[in-house]
Amino acid sequence: MSGEILVIFWFGLALVMALAMGVYYCAQGPGTAKSVVKTTSVAALALLGLRLEVPGLVVAGLFLGALGDYFLSRPGERAFLAGMAAFAAGHLAYLLAFVEAGADLPPLFPALILIALGLSTELWLAPRTGALRLPVRGYVLIILAMALAALGLSPALGLLKTGVLAFLASDVILALEIFVLRDGLLRRIAKHLLWALYWSGQALILFGSVS
């Protein structure tokens, strides 16, 4: 395939799988089909990143996100912890990519908002996580550091910053969906909203990294 056709193919595959996930599989329990659809939707973005020659650390972050998606689509606490570890590693890859891209100190007011959000998890999240409290705290610190680094990037990278904030918002909703919300309409809405924010966030990080 030519380069242009490959770009269209990988993005088309990612988009179709993301739509299938958002429209149907979000509401389904663990299963092989859900794992394939969810994982492919981000793995295809990573392969697109290779084609577009975005920084290797961004591609690594996308592949780790796809791996995390696979684990989070499987049942059980061990799969959840493996998914959290994969996403934490992906956030670290993004953090290093942003440092390499010249991230400086973030603007004070947005930084204070992010720090306040991180501290607030000690009130509404940590008390509900039980034996997972330490891993969840570590994950909060890592994604907070990644988001702060993104805010310190050049204003010209606004697309990438928007993607990071969408990703962060999806993680907040995921924490609410898993640890706070009870079964019902609100939790079902949260599943669809977090998926839309998460996938679009990953896509914006990818396209915002194209030089």
C-alpha positions, 0 to 999 in steps of 0.5 A: 500500500502507498503511504497515503492509503496506509494512513487512511487504513489505520485511521479508518480501522481505529475510528470504526473500532472506536465507534463500535466500542462507544455505541455497543461494547461499552455496555457489554461485560468482558468478552473476546469481541470486546477485547479485540475491538477495544484494543484494536481501536488504539493499537491502530492509532499506534501503527498510524503513529509509526506511519506518521513518524511521530516521536517514538515515546508517543508511539510507545504511549499509544501501544501501552494504552492499547495493552492497558485497554486489553487488560481492562476489558478482561475480568478480575482484579489482576487484570485491572492491576495489569491495565493500571500498570500499562496505562501508568507506563504509557503516561510515563512515556508521554511525560518523557516525550513532553520533556523531550519536546521542551516542556517548561514549568506550566502556567500557575493557575492551570497547574494549581487546578490540576494539583487541587484535583489530584489532592481531592482524590484523597477525599472522594477516591482513596477511601473507596479503593481498599487494597488498591489504595497505594497503586491508585495513589501512584497512578494519580501522581503519574498522570498528574505529572504527565498533565502538568508537563503537557501544560508546560509545552509550547502554545503551538501544541494546543491539539496535543494539550487538549488530548491530554486534558481529555485523557485526564478527564476520562481517567477521572470518570473511570475512577468514578465509574469503578469506585463511586457510582452504583449500577444505574443510568448514571454509570452507563452514561459514564461508561460511554462518556469516558470512552469518548473522551479517552479515545479522542484524547489518544487521537488528539495526542497522536495528531498533535505530535505530528511535526 
